[in-house]
Amino acid sequence: MVFTVADYILKRLSQQRVDTLFGVPAAFCAPLFDAVGAHNIKPVVTASDLEAGYAADGYARTKGLGAVAVANGVGTLSMLNAIAGAFVERSPVVVINGGPNARNLNNLKDFDVLFSHSTGQPDADLAAYKLVTATAARAGQASEVPTLVDNAIATAVKKKRPVYIEINRDIWKLACPMPSGPLSVSNPAAGTETQLATTIVGLIRNATSPLILVGTEIQRYGLADKAAELIAKLGIRWSSQLLAKSALAEQGNGWVGVYAPPNSTPAAANAVERADLLVMLGCVFPSGFAPLVTSAGNRIVSAYDGKVRIKGGPKQNAEIGALVTALVTEAAKAPPALVPAAVDPPPPAPAAGPLTYRQLFERIGAALDSSWLVVPDTFIGISSAANLPVKGRDSFMCGAVWASIGHSVAAAVGASFGSSRRPLVICGDGGFHMTAQALSTIVRYGRNPVFVVIDNGIYAFEQFLIDDTYFSNPNAQPKPYVVLNRWDFVKFANGLGLQSAQAVNTAAAFDTALGTAKASNAPALIVARVNPRDLPAELS
């Protein structure tokens, strides 16, 4: 049997432990889906192109690398938002697109005849994806495929960013050489790491109240063990940014809580913002970080994207894995300092009364154990989710920087394939409207996430940001454009084949519903009805 272009791509993906291809098949990429069986890769057909992108993203965040293929033009451009979020948040997704052939491009150029799903621009998909990927390239001939594919997949793994591969639709089934040897996917050390580590540890030892802020690159590059060892050898307080929540287990001496400005807990905010030396390892800076990073550069050391900046000085090249290793070695040269015990969350109150945001998150926190992967959406409760007492490493996943509503529901599809933990999605009703059809994929493929949809009838986060007096003034009306069409979520879920669905409006009923869902291996939907004027504790 001929080894083809499609085989080459799938072989390289399988060598990186990818065992699932997400997407919505179309004529231009159908041969790729036809070939998956020979490579032990399972095709998962989603209910929309956007869902496919989010699902591949969720899989990449939990497994290490994801892959997705949809229709050119109508599919790829619909999926662009999901891949942009993956780009911003360091999630390595390989986008594989079937592109126009030479005849298509010539007809467009010479006669203005559009090929299927064409905008009239010959490179529309390619140009768009260059904006949101680490590399984007088109293979017009089979001979170009090995080099192009190897570079793209290696780049995705090394840079923890999405990449884009476009394949001439005519060459999928053409003969292609077998891959020659494994891909080189490690980043070389820059040679500066030892000296930088000596400088940084010296600064930490001489500081009065230093703190390490753990960022998402620590999780993406598999540096959790080394980062935990560094913290222990230094004896230093530490926090994590929301995007990196659970990159390390949230316990042990020095833990102060998640830093998620502007709504961090007082303990986390005080510890981070008053540190006389703040060492940020692998952080991505969302807008809430602006007041800190723009005003405190003279007491910040940051390492991310292959660069290190010390106290506002020039950026220097440094590979983060080599740097953290060197920091551990340097830290071991002196005994650790004494640091306070971990800041543990208060125990939840008993379930009582009508369901509120406070009760909802207390009940979820009480139910968490090491079996759950918490997947909150971007919604008014995201600050409460930041403080949930998740158990162990890699037990939390969110879109904290890109902040696209609806991400959680569809990303849970991918996470259900990529993680051994069971996704527990917490989503506002507005976000759920965006990607609710993902329940159909969940049912079709027998996955078992639990979805908690908070039903208050408005885009509450938008209302809060625009005019928060609505929540305290009983006579105030919400902005008309934040009011949602009310869905019967239970009937909706039932209609898509998800049979375990119920609505609750008391804390005790929510406890029972979550306990029942956990005891079953079936997917479940819990509609949590709260007062539209209620606010999470962090915003009250």
C-alpha positions in Angstrom: 0.0 0.0 0.0 1.3 3.5 -0.9 2.4 5.7 2.0 0.8 9.0 1.2 0.8 12.7 2.1 -2.1 12.1 4.5 -0.2 9.2 6.1 2.9 11.4 6.6 0.9 14.0 8.6 -0.9 11.4 10.7 2.3 9.4 11.4 4.1 12.5 12.7 1.1 13.4 14.9 0.9 9.9 16.3 4.6 10.0 17.1 3.7 13.0 19.4 1.0 10.9 21.2 -1.9 12.5 19.3 -4.7 9.9 19.1 -7.7 12.1 18.2 -8.4 14.3 15.2 -11.2 16.9 15.8 -13.0 18.5 12.9 -15.9 18.8 10.5 -14.9 16.9 7.3 -15.3 18.5 3.9 -14.2 17.5 0.4 -10.9 19.3 0.5 -9.7 17.5 3.6 -11.7 14.2 3.4 -8.7 12.1 2.5 -7.1 13.0 5.8 -10.1 11.6 7.7 -10.1 8.5 5.4 -6.5 7.7 6.5 -6.8 8.0 10.3 -7.6 4.4 11.0 -4.2 3.2 9.8 -2.6 5.4 12.5 -4.8 4.6 15.5 -6.1 8.1 15.5 -9.8 8.5 16.3 -11.8 11.1 14.3 -14.2 13.2 16.4 -16.7 15.1 14.3 -18.0 18.1 16.2 -21.3 20.0 15.8 -19.6 23.2 14.5 -16.2 24.4 13.3 -15.8 26.7 16.3 -16.4 23.7 18.6 -13.8 21.7 16.7 -11.2 24.4 17.3 -12.0 24.7 21.0 -12.0 20.9 21.4 -8.6 20.6 19.8 -7.4 23.4 22.1 -8.8 21.6 25.2 -7.2 18.4 24.1 -3.8 20.1 23.5 -3.9 21.7 27.0 -4.5 18.3 28.6 -2.5 16.0 26.3 0.3 18.2 25.0 -0.6 18.6 21.3 -3.9 18.7 19.4 -5.0 18.4 15.8 -8.0 19.7 13.9 -9.2 19.8 10.3 -12.3 21.6 8.9 -13.5 22.9 5.6 -11.4 25.5 3.9 -12.7 29.1 4.1 -16.1 28.6 5.8 -14.6 26.3 8.4 -11.2 27.6 9.0 -12.3 31.2 9.2 -15.1 30.2 11.6 -12.5 28.5 13.8 -10.1 31.4 13.8 -11.3 32.7 17.2 -10.5 29.4 18.9 -7.0 29.2 17.4 -6.4 32.8 18.3 -7.1 31.9 21.9 -4.8 28.9 21.7 -2.1 31.2 20.3 -2.4 33.7 23.2 -2.6 31.1 25.9 0.3 28.8 24.6 -1.8 25.8 23.5 -0.2 23.8 20.6 -2.8 22.9 18.1 -2.0 21.7 14.6 -4.5 23.1 12.1 -4.6 21.0 8.9 -6.4 22.5 6.0 -7.2 21.1 2.5 -6.4 24.0 0.2 -7.0 24.9 -3.5 -5.2 23.0 -6.2 -3.2 24.7 -9.1 -6.3 24.7 -11.4 -8.3 26.5 -8.7 -5.7 29.1 -8.3 -5.2 29.6 -12.0 -8.9 30.0 -12.7 -9.2 32.5 -9.9 -6.2 34.5 -11.3 -7.1 34.3 -15.0 -10.9 34.2 -15.0 -12.1 35.4 -11.6 -13.7 32.0 -11.0 -14.0 31.3 -7.3 -13.0 27.9 -6.0 -15.1 26.3 -3.3 -15.5 28.6 -0.2 -13.1 31.2 -1.7 -13.2 34.8 -0.7 -11.5 35.7 -4.1 -8.2 36.0 -2.4 -5.8 33.1 -3.3 -4.2 33.0 0.2 -7.1 34.1 2.4 -6.9 31.1 4.9 -3.1 31.1 4.9 -2.9 34.9 5.5 -5.5 34.8 8.3 -3.7 32.0 10.1 -0.3 33.7 9.9 -1.8 36.1 12.4 -2.6 33.5 15.0 0.0 30.7 14.6 3.7 30.3 15.1 4.1 29.2 11.5 1.7 28.9 8.6 2.7 27.3 5.2 1.2 25.7 2.1 2.4 22.6 0.4 1.6 22.6 -3.3 3.5 19.4 -4.1 4.0 16.1 -2.3 7.8 16.7 -2.2 7.3 19.7 0.0 5.3 17.9 2.6 8.0 16.3 4.8 9.9 19.4 5.5 6.8 21.6 5.9 5.1 19.2 8.2 8.2 18.4 10.3 8.8 22.1 10.8 5.2 22.9 11.7 4.8 20.1 14.3 8.2 20.7 15.8 7.4 24.4 16.1 4.1 23.7 17.8 5.8 21.5 20.4 8.8 23.8 21.0 6.9 27.1 21.1 3.6 25.8 22.6 1.7 27.7 19.9 -0.7 26.6 17.2 0.6 26.0 13.7 -1.1 25.9 10.3 -0.6 23.4 7.5 -2.4 23.8 4.1 -2.3 20.9 1.7 -3.1 21.1 -2.0 -6.3 19.1 -2.3 -4.9 17.1 -5.2 -1.9 15.7 -3.3 -3.4 14.0 -0.3 -3.2 10.5 -1.8 0.1 11.0 -3.6 3.2 8.9 -2.5 5.3 10.5 0.2 8.4 9.2 1.9 8.1 7.7 5.4 9.3 10.0 8.2 13.0 9.7 8.7 13.8 9.6 12.4 12.1 11.4 15.3 11.4 15.1 15.3 13.7 17.4 17.2 11.2 19.0 19.6 13.5 20.3 22.4 14.6 23.9 22.7 18.4 24.3 23.0 19.8 26.2 25.9 20.9 29.7 25.2 24.1 29.4 27.3 23.1 32.3 29.6 21.0 30.3 32.0 23.6 29.5 34.7 24.8 33.1 35.0 21.2 34.4 35.0 20.2 31.8 37.7 23.1 33.0 39.9 21.9 36.6 39.6 18.3 35.8 40.2 18.8 33.5 43.2 21.2 36.2 44.6 18.4 38.8 44.3 16.0 36.4 46.0 18.3 35.6 48.9 18.9 39.4 49.5 15.2 40.3 49.3 13.0 40.7 52.4 9.7 39.5 51.0 10.3 37.7 47.6 7.7 35.8 45.8 7.5 33.5 42.8 4.5 33.8 40.4 4.0 30.6 38.5 2.8 31.1 34.9 1.4 28.8 32.2 4.7 28.0 30.6 5.6 26.0 33.7 2.7 23.7 32.9 3.0 23.7 29.1 6.7 22.8 29.2 6.3 20.1 31.9 8.3 22.0 34.5 6.1 21.5 37.5 8.4 19.1 39.3 11.4 21.5 38.9 9.3 24.5 39.9 8.1 22.8 43.0 11.7 21.8 43.9 12.8 25.4 43.3 10.2 26.7 45.7 11.1 24.2 48.3 14.9 24.8 48.1 14.5 28.5 48.3 11.8 28.6 51.0 9.8 31.2 49.2 6.2 32.3 49.0 4.5 31.6 45.7 1.4 32.2 43.8 0.1 31.4 40.3 -1.7 33.3 37.7 -5.2 32.1 36.8 -4.2 30.7 33.5 -1.7 28.5 35.4 -4.0 27.5 38.3 -3.1 23.9 39.3 0.2 23.9 37.4 1.5 23.0 40.8 -0.6 21.5 43.6 -2.0 24.4 45.6 -0.6 23.4 49.0 2.5 23.5 51.2 4.4 26.3 52.9 4.5 29.6 51.1 1.3 29.2 49.0 -0.7 32.4 49.1 -3.4 31.8 46.5 -4.1 32.6 42.9 -3.2 36.1 41.7 -6.1 37.2 39.4 -6.3 41.0 39.4 -8.4 43.0 39.9 -10.3 40.5 42.0 -7.7 38.5 43.8 -8.1 37.5 47.4 -6.6 40.0 49.8 -3.9 37.5 50.8 -2.8 36.9 47.2 -3.0 40.5 46.2 -1.0 41.7 49.2 1.6 39.1 48.8 2.2 39.6 45.1 1.8 43.4 44.9 3.9 44.1 48.0 6.7 41.7 47.3 10.1 43.5 47.1 11.2 41.0 44.5 8.6 39.3 42.2 10.0 36.5 40.0 7.5 35.6 37.2 8.2 32.3 35.6 6.4 31.7 32.3 3.6 34.2 32.8 1.3 35.6 30.1 0.1 39.0 31.1 -3.6 39.7 30.7 -4.9 43.3 31.0 -5.5 43.0 34.7 -1.7 42.7 35.1 -1.1 46.1 33.6 -1.0 48.2 36.8 1.6 45.8 38.3 3.9 45.2 35.4 4.0 48.8 34.2 4.7 50.3 37.6 6.9 47.8 39.4 9.5 46.9 36.8 12.3 47.7 39.2 11.3 44.8 41.4 10.3 42.3 38.8 12.2 39.4 37.2 10.3 37.9 34.3 11.0 34.8 32.2 8.8 33.9 29.3 8.9 33.4 25.5 12.6 32.5 25.7 13.6 35.8 27.3 14.5 37.0 30.7 14.3 40.6 32.0 15.7 41.5 35.3 14.4 44.7 37.0 13.5 46.5 33.8 16.8 45.7 32.2 17.2 44.5 28.6 15.7 41.2 27.6 18.2 38.3 27.5 17.8 35.0 25.7 17.2 32.0 28.0 15.4 28.7 27.5 12.9 28.4 30.4 13.6 24.7 31.1 17.3 25.2 31.3 16.8 28.3 33.4 14.5 26.6 35.9 17.0 23.7 36.2 19.8 26.2 36.8 17.8 28.0 39.4 17.2 24.7 41.3 21.0 24.0 41.2 21.8 27.5 42.5 19.1 27.4 45.1 20.5 24.2 46.5 23.7 25.9 47.5 22.1 27.4 50.7 19.4 26.2 53.1 15.8 27.3 52.4 14.3 30.3 54.2 11.4 30.0 56.6 8.0 30.8 55.0 4.5 30.9 56.4 2.2 27.9 56.0 -0.1 27.8 53.0 -3.1 30.1 52.9 -5.9 27.5 52.9 -9.5 28.5 51.9 -12.1 28.6 54.7 -14.3 25.5 55.0 -17.6 25.8 53.2 -20.8 26.6 55.1 -23.6 23.9 55.1 -25.9 23.9 52.1 -28.9 26.1 53.0 -31.4 28.4 51.4 -31.8 29.7 47.9 -28.9 29.1 45.5 -26.5 32.1 45.3 -23.1 32.4 43.6 -21.5 32.1 47.0 -23.4 28.9 47.8 -22.8 27.5 44.3 -19.0 27.8 44.5 -18.9 26.6 48.2 -20.9 23.5 47.2 -18.6 22.9 44.2 -15.6 23.4 46.4 -16.9 20.9 48.9 -17.4 18.3 46.2 -14.0 18.6 44.5 -11.6 15.7 44.6 -8.8 14.4 42.4 -11.2 13.0 39.9 -12.4 16.4 38.6 -10.9 18.7 36.0 -12.6 22.1 36.6 -13.3 24.0 33.4 -14.8 27.5 34.1 -15.9 29.7 31.3 -15.4 33.5 31.1 -18.3 34.7 33.2 -19.1 36.8 36.2 -18.0 33.9 38.5 -14.5 33.5 37.1 -12.9 35.1 40.1 -14.8 32.6 42.4 -13.5 29.8 40.2 -10.0 31.1 40.7 -10.3 30.3 44.4 -11.8 26.8 44.1 -9.8 24.3 46.1 -8.9 22.0 43.2 -7.0 18.9 44.0 -3.5 18.1 42.7 -1.9 19.3 39.5 -3.5 19.8 36.1 -7.0 19.9 37.7 -8.1 23.3 36.2 -8.3 24.7 32.7 -9.7 28.0 31.5 -9.3 30.7 28.9 -8.3 33.4 31.4 -6.4 35.7 28.9 -8.3 35.4 25.6 -11.5 35.3 27.6 -13.9 34.1 24.8 -17.2 33.1 26.2 -18.3 29.6 25.4 -14.8 28.2 25.4 -15.4 25.9 28.3 -18.3 23.9 26.9 -16.5 23.0 23.7 -13.0 22.7 25.2 -14.4 20.1 27.6 -15.1 17.9 24.6 -11.3 17.8 23.8 -10.4 17.6 27.5 -12.6 14.5 27.9 -10.3 12.8 25.4 -7.0 14.3 26.5 -7.3 14.1 30.3 -7.8 11.2 32.7 -9.9 13.6 34.9 -13.6 14.2 34.4 -14.4 17.7 33.2 -16.7 19.8 35.4 -17.7 22.8 33.3 -19.0 25.9 35.1 -20.6 28.3 32.5 -22.9 31.3 32.4 -26.0 31.0 30.4 -24.8 33.5 27.9 -21.6 31.5 27.3 -23.5 28.3 27.0 -25.6 29.8 24.2 -22.4 30.1 22.2 -21.4 26.4 22.1 -24.3 24.5 23.6 -24.5 22.2 20.6 -21.3 20.6 21.8 -23.6 18.5 24.1 -24.4 16.6 20.9 -20.7 15.6 20.4 -20.5 14.6 24.1 -23.5 12.2 23.7 -22.4 10.9 20.3 -19.0 9.8 21.6 -20.0 8.7 25.0 -18.0 11.2 27.0 -19.0 12.1 30.6 -18.4 15.8 31.5 -20.8 17.5 33.9 -22.0 20.9 32.9 -23.2 23.5 35.4 -25.0 26.3 33.6 -25.7 29.3 35.8 -29.1 30.6 34.7 -29.8 34.3 35.5 -31.1 35.5 32.1 -28.5 38.1 31.4 -24.9 38.6 30.3 -24.1 39.4 33.9 -20.4 40.1 33.5 -21.1 42.6 30.7 -23.7 44.3 32.9 -21.2 44.4 35.8 -18.5 46.0 33.7 -20.8 48.5 32.1 -22.9 49.5 35.1 -22.6 47.5 38.3 -25.3 49.6 40.1 -27.9 47.2 38.6 -26.8 44.6 41.2 -27.4 46.8 44.2 -30.4 48.9 43.0 -33.6 46.9 42.9 -35.2 49.6 40.7 -32.4 49.6 38.1 -33.0 47.8 34.8 -30.3 45.9 32.9 -29.0 47.2 29.7 -31.4 45.9 27.0 -28.6 44.3 25.0 -27.4 42.1 27.9 -30.8 40.4 28.4 -30.9 36.9 27.1 -33.6 34.9 25.4 -34.6 32.3 28.1 -33.9 28.8 27.1 -35.4 25.6 28.6 -32.0 24.1 29.1 -33.3 20.8 30.3 -35.4 20.2 27.2 -32.6 21.4 25.0 -30.2 18.9 26.6 -32.8 16.1 26.3 -33.3 17.0 22.7 -29.6 16.4 22.0 -29.7 13.1 23.7 -28.4 14.0 27.1 -30.9 12.5 29.5 -29.4 13.5 32.8 -30.5 17.1 33.0 -32.2 19.0 35.8 -32.7 22.5 37.1 -32.2 23.5 40.7 -32.6 26.7 42.7 -31.5 25.8 46.2 -28.1 24.9 47.7 -29.3 21.5 49.0 -30.8 20.6 45.6 -27.6 21.5 43.9 -25.6 19.3 46.3 -27.9 16.4 45.5 -27.7 17.0 41.7 -23.9 17.2 41.7 -23.7 14.1 43.9 -26.0 12.2 41.5 -24.0 13.3 38.5 -20.8 12.2 40.0 -22.1 8.8 40.9 -23.1 8.2 37.3 -20.7 7.7 34.4 -23.1 9.5 32.1 -22.8 13.1 31.0 -25.0 15.5 33.0 -26.4 19.0 32.9 -27.2 21.0 36.0 -29.0 24.2 35.5 -28.3 26.4 38.6 -30.8 29.2 38.8 -29.7 32.3 40.7 -31.2 35.7 41.2 -30.1 38.0 38.3 -29.0 40.7 40.8 -26.8 38.3 42.8 -23.0 38.7 42.6 -20.1 36.4 43.5 -18.5 37.0 46.8 -15.4 38.4 45.1 -17.4 41.2 43.4 -19.8 42.0 46.2 
